[in-house]
Amino acid sequence: MATHTEPATSAAPAARDLWPYPTDYTLWKVLGWAGPAFLFLFVSLWGFLGRNMPPFSPNATPDEVKAHFSELRLPLLIGMSVALTITAFYMAWSVAIARVMERVEGPGGVLSKLEMMGGTITCAPIMVACAMWLTADELRACADRHRSPAVLECLDHYLAGRRVPLDFIHTHSVAPVRVQDLNSASGK
């Protein structure tokens, strides 16, 4: 079976000749299998080892929820940490799909770039959902690493039950703005 054909002799070049660089299809196949690998490993680690499958009962009391997560802290941390790491497989899969789309569209295609952005944006919530979250005591212990003292202040307000209604947040700017005509400033 032939694995390579000569370029078309007609005036219109074959699609494979439009791409300026040689293509390594072996790498594409490896990246393509990263998607099913991600799915299998994520469901196994996040779902079963992380004790997220079967889903937690929506009728559970707060004490039951606390007991569940306290008792299973180590398997949860292991499952979530490894699931966080294998998110790279999802990104590799998105790269493979984007490369195939770019091959079809041609360099600079909008859909292939959209696929790449979509894969990147999808990785973010997966990674955040799997990240290890600190308890209140652990958060207080690393106060020197916080960007602002407002982190602990927000935590204390939350734990004290202080809540702010959503209409407290405004969608308009409250900062002063200086507008200057550049032509008049330069003496023109």
N, C-alpha and C positions, 0 to 999 in steps of 0.2 A: 504494500500500500504506500502510495506516494505521500510524503509529508510536506513537500514543497513543490509549487508549480511556478513555471516561468511567468513573468509579467505579461499582461495582455498586449497583443500587438496592435490593437485598434487605437484610434486617436484618443479615446477616453482611458485614462489609467485605471487599473483595478483598485478597489478600495484599500487593499493591503499596501499598495505603493504610495498612498497619500501620507502615511505616517512617516515622519522624518527619522525615527530611531528604530533600531531592531527591537523586536518584542520577545520577551522571555515568557512563554506561555506556562512554563512549569511554575514560576512564581505566581502567576495569576491563579493557577489551580490551587496552590497552597493557600493563597489569600481567600479564594472562594470557599474552601473547606473551613476557614476560620469561623464563618457564620454558624454552620451547624454545630461546630465544636463549642462555640460560645453558648449557644442555646442549651445544649446538653449539660455543659458544666455549670452554667448559671442556675438552671432549674435544680440540678443536683445539690449544688452548694448553698445557694440562697434559699431555695425552696425546702429541701429535706434536711440538710445539715444545719441550716440556719433556723429551722423550725417554723418556716412561714407557710408550709404546706402540710396538712390541710390548713386553710385559713383559720385564724383565731376567731373564736365565737364573738359575734357582735353583742351578745347578751351578757358578756363577762363583766363582773364588777371591777372597779378600779383595783381592789386588793388582789383579785385573781390575775389581772394583767401584770401587776407588780411582781407577784409571786412567780408567774411564768417567766418573765424576763430575768428575774434575780436567780432562779434555779438554773436556767439554761444560758447563763452569761458566757461561759467558755465556748460551747458549740456555736452560739450566735456570733461571737467575735471571730472565730475561725472561719465559719461559713461566709460571713459578710466580708471579711478581709480578703479571702481568696476570690470571692465573686467580684470585688472591687478591682483586683489585679487582672482578672480575665476580661475586663471590659475592653482591653486592648485588642482582643479578638474581634469584637464588634467593629472597632474602628478599622481594623485590617480588612474586614469584610466590606465595609463601606468604600474603602479605597479600591478594592477589586471591582466592585460594581461601577464606581465612578470611572475607572480606567476603561472598562468595557464600553461604557456609554460614550466616553471621549473618543474611543476608537471608531464608533459608529458615527458620532456627530462631527468629528474632526476637532483639531485643537481649538481651544477657546470656546467650546460649546457651553451653552447656558445650563442645560439639563445636567450635564456631568458635574458642573460646579455646584449646582443645587443639591445633587446627591451627596457630594462631599461635605457641604455645609450641614445637610440634614443628618448625616452620620455623626458629625462632630457634635452637633447640638443634642442628639439623642444620647450620646455617651455621658453628657454632663449629669442629667438626672439619675441615670443608673449609678454613676459614681457617688453622687451625693446620698442616694438612698442606702448605699452599702457602707458609707464611711462610718467610722467608729465615733459615736457621740459620747461626750463626757458627762458624768454626773455633776450635780451642783458642787459637791466637795472637790471633785477633780478639777472643775473649772476655776474654783477659788484658789486651788493650789498652784495654778500656773498663771496667776494674774500678771506676772512680770512679762509674759509673752503677748498679752492683749494689746490691741492697737489703741484702745481707749479705755478709760475707767468706766465709760458708759456701758460696757459689756456686763460688768458685775452689777451696775445699777439697774439695768434692764432685768437681769436675772432676779435680783432682790425684789423688784417691783412685781414680777410675775409670781414669785413664790409667796409674796404677801397678798396676792389677790387683786392688786391694782390693775385695772384694765382701762383702756382709753377707747371711746367709741370710734368707729371708722371714719365718721364725718370730721374727726379732728385733723385728719390728713387732708391737705389741700393739693390740688393739682396745678396751682399757679405759683409763679416765682414770688418769693418774699424778699429777695435780695435786691439792693439798689443796682440799677444799670446805668452806665454812662454811655451816651451815644454822642459821637463826634463826627462831623463831616470832615473827611480826610482832605478834601480839596481846600477848605477854608483853613485848616490847620497848617498846611504847607505854604500858605501865602498866595495861592493862585486866585 
